[in-house]
Amino acid sequence: MIYEYFLVFLGAAIPWFEIAVVIPLGIVWGLSPFWVMILAFIGNMVTVLALIIGFDRFKIWYTKRQEAKGKAASKKSDRAKRIWNRYGLPGLALLGPILIGTHIAAFIGMTLGATKKNTTVWLTISIAAWTLVFGLLTALGFDFFTDKI
């Protein structure tokens, strides 16, 4: 049974799989909603924090590569910056888990100039909030259906 909880932790750490899929699956499998939510939160946060911490190395590598190719900013990157200026990091972080995933939200936020501290704070709030939403709704919904059958 412990390996099932480890799978929840691991699944939440994988980009695009994340908490939106892992939490409902874990609860439907019959695992404790409390432990599923805790382990999914921790699993997702571990990899998001690793991405945030390691972002500087990637940015240096990518900038050197673009300069070597002689590429300038594209129309797409200009558009992305306009969107960023309109909604900012809070909007990206809060909508990220359901629209694009937490890892991509962190990457885009850091690319567009968010600080590590702000990215960490907003994504922690977002992941915690969505963990509660997915966990409680699944647990209550699953309980509702099992009582009726």
N, C-alpha and C positions, 0 to 999 in steps of 0.2 A: 504494500500500500504506500510505502514511503516513495517508491519510484514514481508513482502517479503524481505526487506533489512535486517531485523533482521535474517531471515533464511539464507541469504548470509553470514552474520557475523558468525552465528552458524555453518553453513556447513564448512566454511573455518577453523574453530577451531577444527573440528573433524579429528583425524588422519585417513589416507587413503582416505578421501573424499577430503579435502583440496582445494587449489586454482585451480588445474588442472581441476576439475570437476565443482566447484562452479561458477567460473567466466564465462565460456561459458554458463552454464545454466541460470545464472542471466541475461546475455545480451540477450540471445535468448528469455527469458520470456518478454523482452521488458523494462527491468529496465535500468536506466542510466548507461552506461559503466563506467563513472567516479566514481559514488558512489559505484558501484559493485566492482570495483578495489580497492578503498580505504577501504571499509569495509572488503573485503576478505583479504587484506594485514593485517589489524589490527587484525582480528579474528585469522588468522594463527600465527601471531607474539605473541599474548597474550599467547597461549598455548605452543608455542615453548619456550618462555621466562620462563614460569612456569616450564617446564621440565628442562631447564638449571639451574634455581635457586634451584630446589629441587633435583638435581642429587646427591649431596653429601650425603644426607640422604639415598638415595637408595643404593649408593655405599658402605656405611658403613654396612648397613643391609646385602647386598649380600656377601660382603667379610667375615663377621662373619659366615654366613650360609655355605659358601664354606669351610671355615676352620673347622667348626664343622663336616662337612661331610668328611673331609680329602681329598678333591679333589685338584689336581694340574692343571696347565694349559693344555689344550687339544691341539691336532694337529690343530683343527679348529681355535682356538684362535691364535695360532702361525701363521697360514696362513693369518688370518685377519690382524695381525700386519704387515706382509710383504706387503700386499696390501696397508695398511695405509702408510707405509714408502715410497711406490712408488708414490702414488697420493696425499696423504696428505689431510688436511682439506678443502682447496679450491676446489679440485676436488669432494670431497664427498658432500660439501655444494651446489656446482653448479649443480651437476647431481642428487642430492637427490630428489628434488621435482618431477622429471619426472621418476625416476627409483624406488625409495623406499619410498618416502615421506619425508617431512621436519622433522617430529618428530623422525623418525627412524634415519635419518641422524644425527640429533643433539645427539641422544642417543649413536650411534656408535662412533661419534667423541669424545664425553666426555669419553666414556668407554676406548678409545684408548689413552687418555691422553691430548686431546686438552683443553686449558684453557677456562674458561667461557667467558672471553672477546673475544678471537679469534672466538669461536663458535658463539657467538652473532653477531659479526661483519660480518662473512662470511655468516651466514644464513640470516641476514638482507639483505645483497647485493643480495643473491640468490633469496629470496622470492620477493624482489622488482623487480628484473629483470624478473623473470618468471611471476609475476603479469602483468607487462607491455606487455610481449610477448603474454600471453593468452588473456589479455583484448583487446589489439590492433588488434591482428589477428582475434579474434572473432567478434569484432565490425566492422572491415573492411570487413570481409568475410560475415557476416550477412547482412550488408548494400549492398554488392555486389549482393547477392542473392535476396534481396527484391526489388532492382531496376529492376531486370530482369523479375520478375514475373508479 
